[in-house]
Amino acid sequence: MAAMPASASLPHEPTAVAATRGDRRLWLGYAGLCLLCWLLYAIAGRDADRGSWQVWETLYEATWNLAPPMLLGTLALPWVRWLQKRERAAPARLGLHALGAFAFASLWHLLEYGLANAFFGKDHAVATLQQRMLWRSAWAVFVYTALVWGFGGALYARRANRAALLAAHAEASLVRAELAAISGKLNPHFLFNTLNSIIFLTRKDAAAAERALLSFARMLRYLLDANRGAADRVPLREELDFVRDYLGLESLRLGARLNVVWNVDVGVGEETIPPLTLQPLVENAIVHGIAPRTEPGTVTIECNRLAPPDRLLLRVRDDGGGAAWPPAAAPDPKAAGVGLAALQRRFALDYGGKARFTVRSAPGEGFCVEVVLPANDDDGDNA
């Protein structure tokens, strides 16, 4: 039997909502950058003439020179998005960008000419266009390049971030599926052995058989209640009661071969943990450390607070045969215990990297598995 609450899909935003929110941030950033450039241009223009310009003149010059490229810059985002959606060879991309830069420069000239013609007449507009043609064209290429790099980089970063989130969600779903596969039902061997032991008890000791059935019923109830969401927690005392029932049923089969040593701090039972955290570790110890032996073996279960008292230590040890750990090759799932790798990923996801899962073993030294979890007041960062 092992561990995993019922799977619940990670929350995620609809793609359209996320894209709209991302565009809003881009436009806010663009507006802030435009405002900064406008202020810097005005300040630079005033300093260039040693303060001879009036404030309104500097603001006028900044607005007149920067308004056209700023307005045209709003076309860069849809243009860059269109380009990124189409896979093209490098020469084709360069050609499209050359066309884009030419169009940007032409629109800048056209917009400036139209404004000058509207405010100062045709002669002034023509003279300004002729005077600034080369300089404006060079600046247009520079501004176009900056816009393409800026918007393109932002879009690439957004996609990379979304891909990382989707990968994390997929990993979380995979871990949930793995844990559900090993925890959503009783171990068939345990179920078969327990029922056989209870049937045998009914012939010898009806009272003991009744107690065993009650323990079995409590375990089933706990398993049904444990099918919660990934962020649910149960008091440690409930998990300990579940483990005691499990050990009681296993003792029907193993008898004197199973010795259990408890080391549980006073008051630690009110700490909350993910359901089915401790029992899979105990099951591993019995299946791989006690059951294969003919002589008695010991499982030690420890639940302690660490100093300073902001962490909870869960440790399960056995004095079985052990094994070289970590294994040199990928372990056989049937010999690797009850989902230790899946349990390790579970805690890494569930506590946002704050949990620690450690396995120690060597031939002839048994297994020791430790789980260190944040205390109740520090477990709010669940995945």
N, C-alpha and C positions, 0 to 999 in steps of 0.2 A: 504494500500500500504506500502511496507516496503523495506528493503534495501539489495541489493546485486548485485554487478556487475556480468557480465557473468562469469561463472566458467572457470578457466584456470588451468590446471593441474600443480602441483608443479614440478619444474625441478628435475630430479633425474638421476643418472648415471646408465648406464647399469651394470648389476651385474658383468659381466666379466671384464669390465674396472675398476670398483671399487675394485674387488679382486686383479687384477694385480697391481694397485696402492698401495693397502694395503700390498701385498707381497714385493713390492719394499721398502717400509718403514721398514718392518721387517728385510729384508736382510741388509739394511743400518745400522739399529740398531745393528744387529748381528756383522757386520763387525767392527763397532765402538767399541763394547764391546770386541771383540777379540783383537783389536789393544791396547785397554787399558790394558787388562790382559797381553799381551805380554810385554808392557813397564813396568808394575809393576813387572812382574817376573824378567825382566832384572835388574831393579833397586834393587830389593830385593836380587838377587844373588850377585850383586856387594857389597852391604852393608854387607852381611853375612861374607865375607872374608876380611872386613875392607879395601876394595879398592885394594886387591891384584890382582883381575882379570883385564884383559884388557877389553876395551869396546867391542871389536869384540868377545871376549870370552863370555861375558854375553849375547850378542845378539845371538850368536851361540847356547848357551845352551837354551835360551828362545825359539828360533825357533825349535830346535830339539825336545824339550819336549812338546811344545804346538801345533806344526803344525798338528800332527796326530789327536788329539781330535777336533781341530778347523775344519779340513777337514771333519771328521766324523759328526760333528755337523750339517752340511748342510743336512744330511739325517733325522734329527730330525723333521723338519717342515712337510714334507710329511707323515712321520710316525704318528705324533700327529694328523694331519688332518684326516688321515685314521681312527685312533682310535675314534676320536670324531664323525665321521659320522655313527658309529655303536653303537647302544645302547646295552650295555652288563651289566650283573650283576657285583657287586663289586668283587667277587672272580675271575671272568673271566678277568676283567680289571687288577687286580693285577697279574694274571698269564701272561697276555700279556706284562705287564711292566717288569716283571721278565725276560721274554724271550727277550724283547728289551734290557734290561741292560746287559744280558749275551752276546747278539749279539754285542752290542757296545763294551764291554770289549774285546771280541774275535777279533773283527776287529781292535781294537787299538793295541793289541798284534801282530796281523798279519802284520799290516802296519809298526809298529816299527821294527819288525823282518826283514821284507823285505828291509827296508831302511838300517838297520845295515848290513845286508848281502851284499847289493849292494855296500856300501861304505867301510866296514871294514872286510868283509869276514864272512864265516859261523861260525867259532869258536867264534868270538866276538858276533855275533848275538845270538847264543845259550846261551852263558854266560850271556849276558844282559837280555835275556828273563827269564832265571832261577832266576837271581838275583832280577828282578823287577816284577815277576809274581804277588805276593800277593799285593804289594803296588800299582801296576798299576791297578789291578782289583778293589781295594777299591776306587781309584780315578775315575775309569771308572763309577762305580755305582753313585758316587757323581756327576760327570759331567753330566751323563745321566739324573739324577733326576733334576738337575738345568735346563737342556735344555728342558725337558718335561714341567716343571712348567713354564718356560719362554715363550716358543712358545704356550703352551696350554692357558696360561693366556692371551696372546696377541690375540689369535684367539677367545677366549670367549669374550674379551672386544670388539673386532671388531663386532662380531655378536650382542652383546648387544647394541652397538652404532647404528648399522644398524636397529635393531628392534625398537629402540627409534625413529629414523628418520622416519621409515615406519609408526609408530604409530602417529607421529606428522603430517605426510602427510595425513594419513587416517582421523585424526581429522579435518585437514584443509578442506579436501574434504567433510566431513560431514557437516561442518559449511557452506561451499559454497552451498551444496545442500539444507540445511535448509533455507538459506537466499534467494536462487533462488526461492524456493517454495513460499516465502512470498513477494518477491519483483519483480519477473519476470512478474507480471501482476497486473492490477488494482484490488483493492478490489471489488468483485462483487457487494456488497451492495452500495459502493460509486459510482460505474459505473451506477447501476440501478437508484439510487436516482438523480444523476447528469443529466442523460438523461431525466428523468421525469421532472426535474425542467426546463431544457432547452425547452422541448416540451411545458410546461406550459407558459414559457416566450414568446414563439413565438406567442401565442395568445393574450398576453397583451402588450408586449414591444419588438418589433422586434430588436431594437438597442441593448437592454440588452441581448437578446438571442444571437445576433451575437458576442458580447463581451465575453459571456460565452463560446461559441464555440471556439473562438480564444484562450481563456485561456486553454480550454480542449485540443486543438491541441498542444499548447506549452508544456503542461504536457506530452502528448504522445511522442512528439519529445525528450524531456529530458529523458524520460524512455528508449527510443530506444538508445539514445546516452550513457546512463548510463550502458548499457550492455557491459562493458569493462572488463579489467582484474582486478585481486584483488589489484594490486598495483597502479591503476590509481587514479588520483586526479582531482577534479574540483574546480574552485574558489568558495569560500563561497557565493559570490554574486549571482552566478548562482543557487545554492541550495536555497538561500533566495527567488529568483524570483520564483522558482518552488513552494516553500511553500506558497508564496503569491497567486499564481494562485490556489493552492489547497484550501486555506482558502476562496478565493473568491467564488469558486464553493460550498464549504460547507455552506457558508452564504446564498446561495440560498435556502437551505433546512432549516437551523436553524434560519435564520433571526436575530432578535434582541436578541435571546438567546446566540449568540456567540459574545463575546467581545475579542479583541486581543490587547495585550500591547507589544510593541516592545522596546527592549533595546539593541541596536547594536552599538558597538564602531565605531568611525570614522576610516576608513582605514582598518578595519578588513576583509572587503569583499575580499581582494586580497589573504588572506590565503587560502591554498588548503586543501581540506578534501576528504575522500572517497565519491563518489556519493551516494545519498540517505542516508545521515547520519542524517540530522535534521528532514526531513519530517516524518519518522516513529514515532518519538517521539511526534511530533505535532498531528499525527493521533491518537496515543494512548490517548493523553489528551482529544481530542474531543470525541472519541468513548466511553471512560470510565469515563470521567469527565463532559462533557457538554451534549452529546446527551441524556443520561438517565434522565436529569432534565427537569422540566417544567419552572423553573425560569431562568433568565440569569446567565451565567457563564463566567469566564475569563480565557484565556490562555495567559501566559506570556512567551515570547521568548527572551532569552538573548544570545548575542554573544560578549564575552569580552576577552581581553587579561589579563593574570595574570602577576603580578609583581614577579620576574623580567620578562620582556616580551619575554619569550621563550615558553609559552604554550597558548593554545586557549581553552577557556571555552565555551561550548554550554550547555545551561540550558533551559528546558521546564517545566513549572509549570502549574497546573490547580487548581481550588478551588472546585473540585468535592467532591464526597463522600469518596474517598480514600479507603484504605484497610490496614489490618495488613500486614506489610512487614518487613522481608521476610516471605512468607507464611509458616505455620507449616508443611504442606505437599506439595507434588509436585503440582503446580497449574494446573488447567484445561487449556489446550491450548487455548480454546475459551475465557477464562476469564483472561488470563495472559497478554493480550496486544499483540501488533504486534511483536512477536518474540524478547522480551527483552533479554531472555537468549541467543538466537542466536546472537543478536547484541552484547551482552557483549563478547561472544567468538570471534566474528569477530574482535573487536578492540584489544583483547588480542593477537590474531594471527597477525593482520595487522601491528601493531606497535611494535611487539617484546616485549611486556610487558611494554612499555612506556606510553600507554594510560590508562586512568582510567574511568570506567563506574560505576555510582552510582545511585541507586534508593532509594528514601526515601518516605515513606507514612505512614499514620495512619488513622484509621476511622475518618471521618469528616474533614480531613486535606488535601485532594487531593493528587496528585502525584507530585513529583519533580524528574526529571531525569537529571543527569549531565554527560556530556562527556568532559573529559580533554584530549586534543591531543597535541603532540609536535608541535612546530611552524615549519614553512617551512624549516628552516635551520637545523632541528633536526629530520626529518622524513625519513631518509634514510635507516633505519633498518627494512624495511617491510618484512613481512613473505612471 
